[in-house]
Amino acid sequence: MRPARIEILLIVMLIGGVALAGCTAQKSSDTTSGAGGDAATIFAQADTLGEQGNYQQALTAYDQGLQIDPNNIEALNGKGATLRALGRDDEALAAFTRATEVDPSSAPSWMNRGDVLERLGRTTEADAAYKKATDLGGTAQQ
């Protein structure tokens, strides 16, 4: 994937995360932390911080929310996109891989995993992740 496409994809993922946070809010409304609020609110804040380019603060918020709701697919993908924006591709790969482990049927998670694998020069693995995403109904970005 070309660098411009990756940046566009990151922007789309971060913006999409805000929309998905509303869905997450419904699912996570009973998952609360006395001191930190509920996970959905924290994830929405993380999405907003990422949209504003405050990636380090967004990462901190994702980590805080994932302590409450560790299997939240949207947050794992948001964390991965944030790490990718920070140039921390190996850590981004770990977040996207975790997302595919939590929900193996998540086409966006497989697509994100493929993108970071491609960025790391691991094209054979990237192609396999893109194929998995396409098989699940995702759209290949190559």
C-alpha positions in Angstrom: 0.0 0.0 0.0 1.3 3.4 -0.8 2.1 5.8 2.0 -0.7 8.2 1.0 -3.2 5.4 1.1 -2.1 4.4 4.6 -2.5 7.9 5.9 -6.0 8.2 4.3 -6.9 4.8 5.8 -5.7 6.0 9.3 -7.9 9.1 9.0 -10.9 7.0 7.9 -10.3 4.5 10.8 -10.0 7.3 13.3 -13.2 9.0 12.1 -15.0 5.7 11.8 -14.0 5.0 15.4 -16.1 7.9 16.6 -19.1 6.5 14.8 -18.4 3.1 16.2 -18.0 4.5 19.7 -21.7 5.1 19.8 -22.3 1.4 19.2 -19.6 0.5 21.7 -21.3 2.8 24.3 -24.5 0.6 24.1 -22.5 -2.6 24.5 -20.2 -1.3 27.2 -22.6 0.8 29.3 -22.4 -1.6 32.2 -18.6 -1.7 32.1 -17.5 1.1 34.3 -14.6 2.2 36.4 -15.1 4.3 39.5 -12.2 6.6 38.9 -12.0 6.6 35.1 -15.5 6.5 33.8 -16.9 4.0 31.3 -14.9 2.4 28.5 -17.2 3.8 25.8 -16.6 7.4 26.9 -12.9 6.8 27.2 -12.8 5.3 23.7 -14.7 8.2 22.3 -12.2 10.6 23.9 -9.4 8.6 22.4 -11.0 8.8 19.0 -11.3 12.5 19.3 -7.8 13.0 20.4 -6.5 10.9 17.5 -8.6 13.0 15.0 -7.0 16.1 16.5 -3.5 14.6 16.0 -2.9 14.2 19.7 -1.7 10.6 19.2 0.2 10.1 22.4 -2.8 11.3 24.5 -5.1 9.1 22.3 -2.8 6.1 23.0 -3.0 6.7 26.7 -6.8 6.9 26.5 -7.0 3.7 24.5 -4.8 1.9 27.0 -7.0 3.2 29.9 -10.2 2.1 28.2 -8.7 -1.3 27.2 -8.0 -1.9 30.9 -11.8 -1.8 31.4 -12.8 -3.5 28.2 -9.8 -5.4 26.9 -11.6 -7.2 24.0 -13.1 -4.1 22.4 -12.4 -4.6 18.6 -12.9 -0.9 17.7 -10.5 0.2 20.4 -7.9 -2.4 19.5 -8.1 -1.1 15.9 -8.0 2.5 17.1 -5.0 1.8 19.3 -3.3 0.1 16.3 -4.0 3.1 14.0 -2.7 5.4 16.7 0.5 3.4 17.1 0.9 3.3 13.3 0.5 7.1 13.2 3.3 7.4 15.8 5.5 5.2 13.6 5.4 2.3 16.1 4.6 -0.4 13.5 5.6 -3.4 15.6 3.3 -2.4 18.4 0.5 -1.5 15.9 0.9 -5.1 14.5 0.4 -6.5 18.0 -2.8 -4.4 18.5 -4.2 -5.5 15.1 -3.2 -9.1 15.7 -5.0 -9.0 19.1 -8.1 -7.7 17.3 -8.0 -10.6 14.9 -7.7 -13.0 17.8 -10.6 -11.5 19.6 -12.8 -11.5 16.5 -11.4 -13.6 13.7 -14.4 -12.5 11.5 -13.5 -8.8 11.6 -12.5 -7.8 8.1 -11.3 -4.3 9.1 -8.9 -5.9 11.7 -7.5 -8.2 9.0 -7.2 -5.3 6.6 -5.4 -3.2 9.2 -3.1 -6.1 10.0 -2.3 -6.5 6.3 -1.5 -2.8 6.0 1.0 -2.7 8.8 2.6 -6.0 7.7 3.0 -4.4 4.2 4.6 -1.4 5.8 7.0 -3.7 7.7 7.9 -5.3 4.4 6.3 -8.6 5.3 4.4 -8.9 2.0 3.6 -12.6 2.0 1.9 -12.2 5.4 0.3 -9.0 4.3 -1.1 -10.7 1.2 -2.6 -13.5 3.4 -4.2 -10.9 5.8 -5.6 -9.0 2.8 -7.0 -12.2 1.4 -8.6 -13.1 4.7 -10.2 -9.6 4.9 -11.5 -10.0 1.3 -12.9 -13.4 2.1 -14.7 -11.9 5.0 -16.3 -9.2 2.9 -13.7 -6.5 3.3 -12.3 -4.5 0.4 -8.7 -5.0 -0.6 -6.7 -1.7 -0.6 -3.7 -2.9 -2.7 
